């Protein structure tokens, strides 16, 4: 599932700059060849571990990073944290064979925008890069279900924790949208459910993120569960 949620990126004439990070050379080359065939995408660098990825991202300022989770020296989740700290504008797609709940949750917490399994068709990768660059969150329905389960567990663990700061007030419609986001729905599905346009959904999501001072819709769900704005069972 590809679903919109992050702050939209203005259109531009330059190609999307991509950094590929994987410790397997064959995978790096396959991704690079698939992306190099696209006129609107440019592979600006390849890294074989997380530490190298952080150094290259700081130097190359990529728009999107395709990031393996399991790597030597520094794994993809730690590298994601490092890249988001030094180049916050870089959108990161985790690329892995694992769909374990812990990996999913840690990747989103670290700042990843998307999560793509390595058995994805190679021809689908360019569209994934474009979608994430344009401000979408990339996650399939099965992964969304796993994340929601993790959020619910987190909510139960923190049920006794008092809120640290006043929680921003969302409108009734914004809460409706956020509940549907928490169910893993994309903008089109939310629009159909609420009988409104996709643009209206995008505006509501943008307002939610502005009020909560967050960058992605998945962060908004985590925040809402933690602050008991949403109850997920």
Secondary structure in CASP SS format (residue, H / E / C, confidence):
PFRMAT SS
TARGET T0000
AUTHOR 0000-0000-0000
METHOD secondary structure of the structure
MODEL  1
X C 1.00
X E 1.00
X E 1.00
X E 1.00
X C 1.00
X C 1.00
X C 1.00
X C 1.00
X C 1.00
X C 1.00
X C 1.00
X C 1.00
X C 1.00
X C 1.00
X C 1.00
X E 1.00
X E 1.00
X E 1.00
X E 1.00
X E 1.00
X E 1.00
X C 1.00
X C 1.00
X C 1.00
X H 1.00
X H 1.00
X H 1.00
X H 1.00
X H 1.00
X H 1.00
X H 1.00
X H 1.00
X H 1.00
X H 1.00
X H 1.00
X H 1.00
X C 1.00
X C 1.00
X C 1.00
X C 1.00
X E 1.00
X E 1.00
X E 1.00
X E 1.00
X E 1.00
X E 1.00
X E 1.00
X C 1.00
X C 1.00
X H 1.00
X H 1.00
X H 1.00
X H 1.00
X H 1.00
X H 1.00
X H 1.00
X H 1.00
X H 1.00
X H 1.00
X H 1.00
X C 1.00
X C 1.00
X C 1.00
X E 1.00
X E 1.00
X E 1.00
X E 1.00
X E 1.00
X C 1.00
X C 1.00
X C 1.00
X C 1.00
X C 1.00
X C 1.00
X C 1.00
X H 1.00
X H 1.00
X H 1.00
X H 1.00
X H 1.00
X H 1.00
X H 1.00
X H 1.00
X H 1.00
X H 1.00
X H 1.00
X C 1.00
X C 1.00
X C 1.00
X C 1.00
X E 1.00
X E 1.00
X E 1.00
X E 1.00
X E 1.00
X E 1.00
X C 1.00
X C 1.00
X C 1.00
X C 1.00
X H 1.00
X H 1.00
X H 1.00
X H 1.00
X H 1.00
X H 1.00
X H 1.00
X H 1.00
X H 1.00
X H 1.00
X C 1.00
X C 1.00
X C 1.00
X E 1.00
X E 1.00
X E 1.00
X E 1.00
X C 1.00
X C 1.00
X C 1.00
X C 1.00
X H 1.00
X H 1.00
X H 1.00
X H 1.00
X H 1.00
X H 1.00
X H 1.00
X H 1.00
X H 1.00
X H 1.00
X H 1.00
X H 1.00
X C 1.00
X C 1.00
X E 1.00
X E 1.00
X E 1.00
X C 1.00
X C 1.00
X H 1.00
X H 1.00
X H 1.00
X H 1.00
X H 1.00
X H 1.00
X H 1.00
X H 1.00
X H 1.00
X H 1.00
X H 1.00
X H 1.00
X H 1.00
X H 1.00
X H 1.00
X H 1.00
X H 1.00
X C 1.00
X C 1.00
X C 1.00
X C 1.00
X C 1.00
X C 1.00
X C 1.00
X C 1.00
X C 1.00
X C 1.00
X C 1.00
X C 1.00
X C 1.00
X C 1.00
X H 1.00
X H 1.00
X H 1.00
X H 1.00
X H 1.00
X H 1.00
X H 1.00
X H 1.00
X H 1.00
X H 1.00
X H 1.00
X C 1.00
X C 1.00
X C 1.00
X C 1.00
X H 1.00
X H 1.00
X H 1.00
X H 1.00
X H 1.00
X H 1.00
X H 1.00
X H 1.00
X C 1.00
X C 1.00
X C 1.00
X H 1.00
X H 1.00
X H 1.00
X H 1.00
X H 1.00
X H 1.00
X H 1.00
X H 1.00
X H 1.00
X H 1.00
X H 1.00
X H 1.00
X H 1.00
X H 1.00
X H 1.00
X C 1.00
X C 1.00
X C 1.00
X C 1.00
X H 1.00
X H 1.00
X H 1.00
X H 1.00
X H 1.00
X H 1.00
X H 1.00
X H 1.00
X H 1.00
X H 1.00
X C 1.00
X C 1.00
X C 1.00
X C 1.00
X C 1.00
X C 1.00
X C 1.00
END
